[in-house]
Amino acid sequence: MDSMKDLDPQLLRSFLSVAETLHFTSAAKRLGLGQSTLSQHVNKLEQIVNRSLLIRSTKQVELTADGQVMIALARDILSAQDRALTYFDRTVVRGYIKLGISEDLALTRLPEILGLFREKYPKVDVHLRVGLSASLQIALDAGDLDLLCTKRRVGDTRGITIWREPLSWFGNSFDIGAAIPIVVFPEDAITRKIAIETLNRARIPWYVAFSSENLAALFAAVRAGYGITAQSSFLEKYDPSLVSTGDLPSLPEVDFIIIGKTEKLEGPVKSLADTIASYARQIVPRRAISEN
């Protein structure tokens, strides 16, 4: 083989098309080439490497042992070329995003939507941080996050609302005449504040029976009979047996929102925010904010 000759990517693509279909006519149609042109490409490639890559007959096409090896080599060469072109292509979105989400969202289809984002923007790396809404907002303000998807009270103005969701009581029924044990996040949590305000408004006595920063721990406490908790209604799909049917006061709705580190979202951060907003209906199968 002449070491000064190069492997033309077009020849490699033609060979791979034939190798994958084992049919010259089908391979030619796939590439939009004439069959004679495709044959010329394969013949030229065989001449360059000085090896027979295909066994042709009037009935079938078969790969030689060298042809089998060439498949992997050709794919590696074309992949390296694509990576090089993609790296220097200014139209390709690339970057690193620190995304914060509340724990209840981690139990929805949001991870699937991140997968869709990954498929569309493979050059954007995402670091996910799961936590309480209040602590995540502090991290955002401190510059430790680029984008936050979480909840806020209806009426607050910060962030872009992508859908509205009611809260529900989760847990066994308790005697309304006695103090109700509640299972809650720490003091700054939105759901804790709303639960306490709702019970106080209804003049129902309560006490904190269990507290944790972890949603799974709260639900474990509810299952263990420690008390009731107020959480996003869509978590009913997480465990329908936890939804309370007792005579408890209705809880208000909350907005699920997107907030950026800066008021104007740009680049990869805007692309991610747009993707989440576009698939909001699929995150939770409830009414989107546009329907309110």
N, C-alpha and C positions, 0 to 999 in steps of 0.2 A: 504493500500500500504506500502510495506517495504521501510522506509526512507533511508535505507542503500544501496538500489539498484540504479544504474545509468541508464540513458537513453542513450543507445548505438546509436550514430549518424547513423549507418547503418540501425538500426531498424526504425529510424525516416524517413530516405530517402525512405525506402521501403513503409512505410505507406503513405507518401506524394505522391509517384508515383501512388499508388492505388487510393488515394483520388482524384487526379487530373484527372485520366482516368476513374475511376469507372469500371475498367476492369483488372482482374488479369493477363491475358495473355499479354495485351498491356503494362502493368506496368512492367512485368518481362522482356519483350523485350527491353524496354527503359533502364533498368538498367543492362541488360546483365546477368540476373539471371534465374535460373530455376523456374518454377511456384511453385513448391513445396517448394523451398527455400524461395521464397517471402511470401508464406502463413505462413511458420514457423516464419518469421520475424514479421509479423503482429500479429500472435498469441502470440508470446513472449512479444511484446509491450503491448498487452492487459492484459497479466498476470502481467506485472510489475506495470501498473497503476491500475490494478484491475477494468477495465471498458471495456465495449463492445464499440468498435470504429466503426465497420462496421456491416451492416446487409447483409449477403450473401444468395443468392438463386441461383438456376440453371440458372435463366434468367438475374438477375441483381445484382449489388452491390450498396448499399446505405450507406450513412454516418449517424451515430447516432448523437444525440445532443452533446455527449462527443467527438465524432469524429470531428465534426465541430470546437469545441474548440481546439482540439489537432492540427488541421492544423496550426492555428496561432502560437501556442506554439512551434511546431516542427520547423516552419520556423524561429522563433526568435532564437531558440537554435542553429540551423545550421548556421544562419547568424552570430551569435556571435562567433562561432567556426571559421568560414571563416575569419572574421575580425582579430581574434587573430593570425591565421596562416599567413595571409597576412602581418600583421604588422611586424612579425619577419622574414619574408622571404626576404633574402638579394637580391634575383633576381628581386624583385618588385621595379620599379622606383618610387621614392617619392621625394618631395621637394617643393620649392616655387620659382616661377620665376616672375621677374618684366619685362614685355614685353612692348616695346614702338612701336606704329605704327603711320604712318601719317594718317591724317583724311580722305584722299581719299580712303585709304585701308579699313577704317571702313564701307564704302559704297559698298564694293565688297563682295565676298563670303568668305573672310578671317575669319569672325566670325563663319561661318559653319565649317571651317577647325579646328578652335580652339575647336569646339564641338567634332569633330572626335578625336582630341588629348585627350580631356577629357575622352572619352570613352575608349581609349587605355591605358591612364595613369591616372586613377582616383585618385591616391594618390599624384598627382602633382597639386598644387594650382597655378593659374596664376593671377597676378594683371596686368590689362591692363591700359596703359597710352596713350592717343591719343593727338597728338600735331603736331607742325610744325617740319619738318625734322631737321632744324638747332638747335632748342631748345632741341629736343630729343637727338641729338648727344652730346650736352653739358651735358645733364643728364647722358648719357652713360659714357662719359669720367669722370664724377664726381663719378661714381659708384652707381648712383641712379637707373640704369637699368641693367638688365642682358643680354638682347637681344633686338635688334632693327630691325624692318622691315620697310624700308622707301626707298626713291629714292635719286639718286645722278646723277651728270652729267656723260655722257658717256666719258670715258677716265680716270676718277678718279679711284684710285686703292683700296680704302678701302672697305672692305666688300666682300661678295660673291654674284655675280649677279645671280638672279633666273629668271628674264625675262627683256626684253627691251620693252619700250612703247613710242610711239610718244606723244607729247603734241598737243593739239588742242585749237583753239580759241573758246570761248563760248560767245555768246551775239549777239545783233542786228548788222547789217551792218552800217558802218559809212562812211561819206565822206572822202576818202583818202586824199583829198586836204586840209582838215582842221586837226587841232590837234585832235588825237583820245583819248577819255577818257578811262582810264584803271582802272580795279577793281582788286586790288592786296592784297596779304598778306604783312606783315611788311618787312622791308628792307633786312633781312637776308634770306628770303625765296627763294628757288631755282627757283620756277616758276616765281616769280617777276623779278628776275635778268635775266632769259632767255627771258621773254617777252620784257623787256626794251632793252636788247641787240639786239634782233631780229628787233624791230622797228627802233632802231638807225642805224643798218646795212642797212636797206632799206631806210634810210633817211626820215622816217615818223615821224612827230612831235606828241607828246603825252603829257598827263598830268594825274596825279593821281586824279581820281574822287571819289574813294571810297576805303577804306582800312580797313581790319579786320583780326584778327587771326583765325576767324571761317569760314570754307568753306561754311557752310549753309548760313552764312551772305553774303558771296561774291555772291553766286548764287541768293540770294534774291535781291541783288543790281543789278545784271545783268537783272533779270526779271523786275525790276522797271525801267530799261532803263538808269542806271547810266553809263554803258560802257561795255567794253569787258574784258574777263579774259582769261589767259592761264592756262589750267589745263590738267591733264591726260586724254587721249582720251577715256579710258574706262568709264569715267563719262558720256559719251553720253548715256549710258544705264540707268543712273540715271535720266536724263531728256533730251531726244533727241531734244526737242524744243529749247534748249539753244545753240546748235551747230551752230557756225557762218558759213555762206556760202559766206561771203563777200570776196573782193579781198585783202586779207591780206597775208603777207609773211608767208611761211611755218615755222613751229616751229620744233626744233630738237627733237630727242628722249632722254629719260632718262632711266637709269637703276634702277630697283627695286632690292634692296639688303637686305641681312641679315648681321648684324654685332653683334658680341659678345663683352662682356665686356673685355674678354681676347682673344688673338689670337686663342688659341686652345679651341674649344668648348668641354665640357665634361658633363657627367651626364644628368640630366633632361633638361638642356639648349640645349645640342646637340640633344636630342630626339625631342624637340620642333622645333628646326631649321631644322632638317631632315624632319619632318612632313610638315612644311610649304613649303620647297623646293620640296618635293615629289608631293604636290598638287598644284604647281605653275600654271599649265595649267588650273586648276579649279578656281583659284582666279579670273583670267581674261581670257576670251576665246579669246586670241590673241596669236601670235607666242611666244613660249618660247625661252629663250636665246640659248638653244641647237640647235635651228633651224636656227640661224643666221650664 
